[in-house]
Amino acid sequence: MATMTCDALATVCSGPNCLVPPNSFNAILGVVLSTVLTVMLALVMFSMGCTVDASKLWGHIRRPWGIFIGFLCQFGIMPFTAFALSLAFGVLPVQAIVIIVMGCCPGGSSSNIICYWLDGDMDLSISMTTCSSILALGMMPLCLFVYTSVWTSSDTIKIPFDSIGITLAALLIPIAVGIFVKTKWPQYAKKILKVGSIAGFALIIIIAVVGGVLYQSSWVIAPSLWIIGTIYPFIGFFLGFLLARFVGQPWYRCRTIALETGFQNSQLCSTIVQLSFSPAELEVMFAFPLIYSIFQLAAAICAVSAYQAYKKCCGKGGGADDEPRREEDELKKTSYDLDNKAFDSNELKGTYYINQ
C-alpha cells in the first residue's frame, strides 16, 4: 500500500491528509505586546503618581463625596445605560451580554492619563479608579445578576478576579512609588511627569492600534453594535459630567468624574467574554470592547485637543499653577449647588475670607 508523504518544510502530515500548520504569529505577538504594554503602563502610572499629593488623596478617601458620586456613575449609570441600549436596539442575547459586561467593568487607568491633560483632579481620579477596581469585586457580580438575567444566567459569566487583582496591583504599586518620589524629590517628580504624560498619551493610542491589528477578523459585526459602541462612551461622559455638576462639584472635578464614568476597562471586558463564551459566540460579540475603546479614545482626544486649544487661546486652565483659583471656585457656591462640606478646609476658608 502506497503511503503519502508531504514536504516537511511546508506542511504537517496527519494520516493521509496534509495540513498547513497553524499560524501562531498573532498569539506570539499578543504575548509579547501584552508584556511590553504592561511594563509601559506601570511606568506611566508611576509618572502619574508623581502628580499626587498624599494629603489630598487621603482627604478624598476620608471624605469620599466625589468617590461616592463616581460610584453612582460607575455602577449605577453605566450598567443601566448598557441595559437600556441593548433593549432599544434589540441586539442578540450574547451581544446584549457583552454590552452589559462592558458597562459593569470598573474604570480603566487611561482615565488617569487623560485627566492629567484635561487639568482634572488627579488625586480624585486615582482614588476613584482604585476604589472602583476594589468595589468591582462585589459590584460586578451583583450588576451582572441584575441586568443579564433577561438573556442568560449570571452563573455562565466568569469574572476573572485574578485579573482584577493584577490590574489593581499594577495601578497601586507604581502610583505609590510615584507619590514617594514626589514627597522626597519633588524636583525630579516634575521631570518624570513631563515624560510620562506624553508617553501615557502615546500608550493609549498604541493599545488601540494593536487591538485593531490583532483582532481585525472580528470587525465584521452587526451595525447596531457599531452604533452602540460609538455612542455609549459619549453617553457615559455626558451623564457623569451632568451628575457631578448637578451636585455642585467644581468644573475640574466634573471633568474628572466624567472621565472616570466614560472610561471603562475594556481589556477586562475582553478577558471576561473570552473565558465565558464559545468561539462561535465570540464571533458576534468580541469586537464590541475594541469598538468601545476606540471611540472612548476618540472622545478623549477631541476633548484634550479642544481644551488645550482653549487654554492656549484664552490663557485659562485648571492645572497645578491654578490651584488657588480652583480652591476659590470651590468656596464660591452657586445657587443650585448642594450644601456639600466633603471638600471644605478650615485653612482654605480662612484664607478666602481674609482675602475678601
VENURFEN-V599501 format. One record per residue. N is the residue number from 1. SS is DSSP state (@ for helix, = for strand, . for the rest). OMEGA is omega as a letter, one per 30 degrees, with the letter a starting at -180 (999 if undefined). BURIAL is 1 if it has 24 or more other C-alpha atoms within 12 Angstrom, else 0. Layout:
BEGIN
N;SS;OMEGA;BURIAL, N;SS;OMEGA;BURIAL
END
This chain:
BEGIN
1;.;a;0, 2;.;l;0, 3;.;a;0, 4;.;l;0, 5;.;a;0, 6;.;l;0, 7;.;a;0, 8;.;a;0, 9;.;a;0, 10;.;a;0, 11;.;l;0, 12;=;a;0, 13;=;l;0, 14;=;a;0, 15;.;a;0, 16;.;a;0, 17;=;l;0, 18;=;a;0, 19;=;l;0, 20;.;a;0, 21;.;a;0, 22;.;a;0, 23;.;a;0, 24;.;a;0, 25;@;a;0, 26;@;a;0, 27;@;l;0, 28;@;l;0, 29;@;l;0, 30;@;a;0, 31;@;a;0, 32;@;a;0, 33;@;l;1, 34;@;l;0, 35;@;a;0, 36;@;a;0, 37;@;l;1, 38;@;l;1, 39;@;l;0, 40;@;l;1, 41;@;l;1, 42;@;l;1, 43;@;l;1, 44;@;l;1, 45;@;l;1, 46;@;l;1, 47;@;l;1, 48;@;l;1, 49;@;l;1, 50;.;l;1, 51;.;a;1, 52;.;l;1, 53;.;a;1, 54;@;a;1, 55;@;l;0, 56;@;l;1, 57;@;l;1, 58;@;l;0, 59;@;l;0, 60;@;a;1, 61;@;a;1, 62;@;l;0, 63;.;a;0, 64;.;l;1, 65;@;l;1, 66;@;l;1, 67;@;l;1, 68;@;l;1, 69;@;l;1, 70;@;l;1, 71;@;l;1, 72;@;l;1, 73;@;a;1, 74;@;a;1, 75;@;l;1, 76;@;a;1, 77;@;a;1, 78;@;l;1, 79;@;a;1, 80;@;l;1, 81;@;l;1, 82;@;l;1, 83;@;a;1, 84;@;l;0, 85;@;l;1, 86;@;l;1, 87;@;a;1, 88;@;a;0, 89;@;l;0, 90;.;a;0, 91;.;l;1, 92;.;a;0, 93;@;a;1, 94;@;l;1, 95;@;l;1, 96;@;a;1, 97;@;a;1, 98;@;l;1, 99;@;a;1, 100;@;l;1, 101;@;l;1, 102;@;l;1, 103;@;a;1, 104;@;a;1, 105;.;l;1, 106;.;l;1, 107;.;l;1, 108;.;a;1, 109;.;l;1, 110;@;a;1, 111;@;l;1, 112;@;l;1, 113;@;a;1, 114;@;l;1, 115;@;l;1, 116;@;a;1, 117;@;l;1, 118;.;l;1, 119;.;l;1, 120;.;l;1, 121;.;a;1, 122;@;l;1, 123;@;l;1, 124;@;a;1, 125;@;a;1, 126;@;l;1, 127;@;l;1, 128;@;l;1, 129;@;l;1, 130;@;a;1, 131;@;l;1, 132;@;l;1, 133;@;l;1, 134;@;a;1, 135;@;l;1, 136;@;l;1, 137;@;l;1, 138;@;a;0, 139;@;l;1, 140;@;l;1, 141;@;a;1, 142;@;a;1, 143;@;l;1, 144;@;l;1, 145;@;a;1, 146;@;a;1, 147;@;a;1, 148;.;a;1, 149;.;l;0, 150;.;a;0, 151;.;a;1, 152;.;l;0, 153;.;a;0, 154;@;l;0, 155;@;a;0, 156;@;a;0, 157;.;a;1, 158;.;l;1, 159;.;a;1, 160;.;a;1, 161;@;l;1, 162;@;l;0, 163;@;l;1, 164;@;l;1, 165;@;l;0, 166;@;l;0, 167;@;a;1, 168;@;l;1, 169;@;l;0, 170;@;l;1, 171;@;a;1, 172;@;a;1, 173;@;l;1, 174;@;l;1, 175;@;l;1, 176;@;l;1, 177;@;l;1, 178;@;l;1, 179;@;l;1, 180;@;l;1, 181;@;l;1, 182;@;a;1, 183;@;a;0, 184;@;a;0, 185;.;a;0, 186;@;a;0, 187;@;l;0, 188;@;a;0, 189;@;l;1, 190;@;l;1, 191;@;l;0, 192;@;a;1, 193;@;a;1, 194;@;l;0, 195;@;a;0, 196;@;a;1, 197;@;l;1, 198;@;l;0, 199;@;l;1, 200;@;l;1, 201;@;l;1, 202;@;a;0, 203;@;l;1, 204;@;l;1, 205;@;a;1, 206;@;a;0, 207;@;l;1, 208;@;a;1, 209;@;a;0, 210;@;l;1, 211;@;l;1, 212;@;a;1, 213;@;a;0, 214;@;a;1, 215;.;a;1, 216;@;l;0, 217;@;a;0, 218;@;a;1, 219;.;a;1, 220;.;a;0, 221;.;a;1, 222;.;l;0, 223;@;a;0, 224;@;l;1, 225;@;l;1, 226;@;a;1, 227;@;a;0, 228;@;l;1, 229;@;l;1, 230;@;a;1, 231;@;a;1, 232;@;l;1, 233;@;a;1, 234;@;l;1, 235;@;l;1, 236;@;l;1, 237;@;a;1, 238;@;a;1, 239;@;l;1, 240;@;l;1, 241;@;a;1, 242;@;a;1, 243;@;l;1, 244;@;a;1, 245;@;a;1, 246;@;a;0, 247;.;l;1, 248;.;l;1, 249;.;l;1, 250;.;a;1, 251;@;a;1, 252;@;l;1, 253;@;l;1, 254;@;l;1, 255;@;a;1, 256;@;a;1, 257;@;l;1, 258;@;l;1, 259;@;a;1, 260;@;l;1, 261;@;a;1, 262;@;a;1, 263;.;l;1, 264;.;l;1, 265;.;a;1, 266;@;l;1, 267;@;l;1, 268;@;l;1, 269;@;l;1, 270;@;l;1, 271;@;a;1, 272;@;a;1, 273;@;l;1, 274;@;a;1, 275;@;a;0, 276;@;a;1, 277;.;a;1, 278;.;l;0, 279;@;l;0, 280;@;l;0, 281;@;l;0, 282;@;a;1, 283;.;a;1, 284;.;a;1, 285;.;a;1, 286;.;a;1, 287;@;a;1, 288;@;l;1, 289;@;l;1, 290;@;l;1, 291;@;a;1, 292;@;a;1, 293;@;l;1, 294;@;a;1, 295;@;l;1, 296;@;l;1, 297;@;l;1, 298;@;l;1, 299;@;a;1, 300;@;a;1, 301;@;l;1, 302;@;a;0, 303;@;l;1, 304;@;a;1, 305;@;a;0, 306;@;a;0, 307;@;l;1, 308;@;l;1, 309;@;l;0, 310;@;l;0, 311;@;a;0, 312;@;a;0, 313;@;a;0, 314;@;l;0, 315;.;a;0, 316;.;l;0, 317;.;a;1, 318;.;a;1, 319;.;a;1, 320;@;a;0, 321;@;a;0, 322;@;a;0, 323;@;l;0, 324;@;l;0, 325;@;l;0, 326;@;a;1, 327;@;l;1, 328;@;l;0, 329;@;l;1, 330;@;a;1, 331;@;l;1, 332;.;a;0, 333;.;l;0, 334;.;a;0, 335;.;a;0, 336;.;l;0, 337;.;l;0, 338;.;l;0, 339;.;a;0, 340;.;a;1, 341;.;a;0, 342;.;a;1, 343;.;a;1, 344;.;l;1, 345;.;l;0, 346;@;l;0, 347;@;l;0, 348;@;l;0, 349;@;a;0, 350;@;l;0, 351;@;a;0, 352;@;a;0, 353;@;l;0, 354;@;a;0, 355;@;l;0, 356;.;999;0
END
